Amino acid sequence: MRFSSMTLAATAAAALFVSGCAGARTPVTGFWYTDVKANDAVTANSAASKVGRAEAKSYLGLVALGDCSVDTAAKNGGITKVAHVDYETMSILGFYAKTTTIVYGK
């Protein structure tokens, strides 16, 4: 009975650890490595003379830091009228992930 309880506890702990992988926003993911660039939004504003970036990172799915919001990216680029938004996401083995929001506008 003791062996079963220890095995069950170890299995539950392993499942919890594995499910906490670092994740990133992306339409497709690779198990080993992900490096994806995609378009997120387009507005009626066509002029885009400025670019702003904002990013967030995740470590082991346990700690996530940063602000990759459109608002922050626009502020970082001095943008008041957003033309379109892209994002880049990168993940390595689920241990490290980074999402960057890129805002174009004027």
C-alpha positions as CSV (number, residue, x, y, z in Angstrom):
1,M,0.0,0.0,0.0
2,R,2.8,2.4,0.8
3,F,4.4,1.9,-2.6
4,S,1.2,2.7,-4.4
5,S,0.7,5.9,-2.4
6,M,4.3,7.0,-3.2
7,T,4.0,6.1,-6.8
8,L,0.7,8.0,-7.1
9,A,2.2,11.1,-5.4
10,A,5.3,11.0,-7.6
11,T,3.1,10.7,-10.7
12,A,0.9,13.6,-9.7
13,A,3.9,15.8,-9.0
14,A,5.5,14.9,-12.4
15,A,2.2,15.7,-14.2
16,L,2.0,19.0,-12.4
17,F,5.6,19.9,-13.3
18,V,5.2,18.9,-16.9
19,S,1.9,20.8,-17.4
20,G,3.6,24.0,-16.2
21,C,5.6,24.5,-19.3
22,A,6.4,27.9,-20.5
23,G,3.8,28.9,-23.2
24,A,3.7,31.6,-25.8
25,R,0.9,33.0,-27.9
26,T,1.1,31.4,-31.4
27,P,-1.2,29.9,-33.9
28,V,1.1,26.9,-34.3
29,T,3.6,25.4,-31.9
30,G,6.6,23.1,-32.2
31,F,7.4,20.7,-29.5
32,W,11.2,21.4,-29.5
33,Y,11.3,25.0,-30.8
34,T,8.8,27.6,-32.0
35,D,9.7,30.9,-33.8
36,V,6.5,32.4,-35.3
37,K,5.7,35.8,-36.7
38,A,2.0,36.7,-37.4
39,N,-0.3,39.5,-38.0
40,D,-2.8,40.3,-35.2
41,A,-4.9,43.3,-36.1
42,V,-5.3,45.9,-38.9
43,T,-7.1,49.2,-38.5
44,A,-8.4,51.8,-41.1
45,N,-5.3,53.9,-40.3
46,S,-2.9,53.3,-43.2
47,A,0.1,55.4,-42.4
48,A,2.8,53.7,-40.3
49,S,5.8,55.9,-39.8
50,K,6.6,54.6,-36.2
51,V,7.1,51.2,-34.6
52,G,6.7,50.3,-31.0
53,R,7.6,47.0,-29.3
54,A,6.6,45.4,-26.0
55,E,7.4,41.9,-24.6
56,A,6.6,39.3,-22.0
57,K,8.6,36.2,-21.0
58,S,7.8,33.0,-19.3
59,Y,10.2,30.7,-17.5
60,L,9.1,27.0,-16.9
61,G,5.5,28.1,-16.9
62,L,6.1,29.1,-13.3
63,V,7.1,32.7,-13.6
64,A,5.8,35.1,-16.3
65,L,7.0,38.7,-16.5
66,G,6.4,41.6,-18.8
67,D,3.7,43.6,-20.5
68,C,3.2,42.8,-24.2
69,S,0.0,44.8,-24.6
70,V,-0.8,46.8,-27.6
71,D,-1.1,49.9,-25.4
72,T,2.4,49.5,-24.0
73,A,3.9,48.8,-27.4
74,A,2.2,51.9,-28.8
75,K,3.5,54.0,-25.9
76,N,7.0,52.7,-26.4
77,G,6.9,53.8,-30.0
78,G,5.3,57.1,-29.4
79,I,2.3,56.0,-31.4
80,T,-1.2,57.6,-31.0
81,K,-2.9,56.1,-34.1
82,V,-2.4,52.4,-34.6
83,A,-2.2,51.2,-38.2
84,H,-1.6,47.5,-37.6
85,V,-0.3,45.0,-35.0
86,D,2.0,42.0,-35.4
87,Y,3.5,39.7,-32.9
88,E,6.4,37.4,-32.7
89,T,6.6,34.4,-30.4
90,M,9.4,32.1,-29.5
91,S,9.6,29.0,-27.3
92,I,12.4,26.6,-26.5
93,L,11.4,23.1,-25.2
94,G,8.7,24.7,-23.0
95,F,11.3,26.0,-20.6
96,Y,11.5,29.5,-22.0
97,A,9.0,31.5,-24.0
98,K,8.8,35.1,-25.2
99,T,6.0,37.0,-27.0
100,T,6.7,40.4,-28.6
101,T,3.9,42.7,-29.7
102,I,4.9,45.1,-32.5
103,V,2.7,48.1,-33.2
104,Y,2.9,50.2,-36.4
105,G,1.3,53.6,-36.6
106,K,1.9,57.3,-36.3
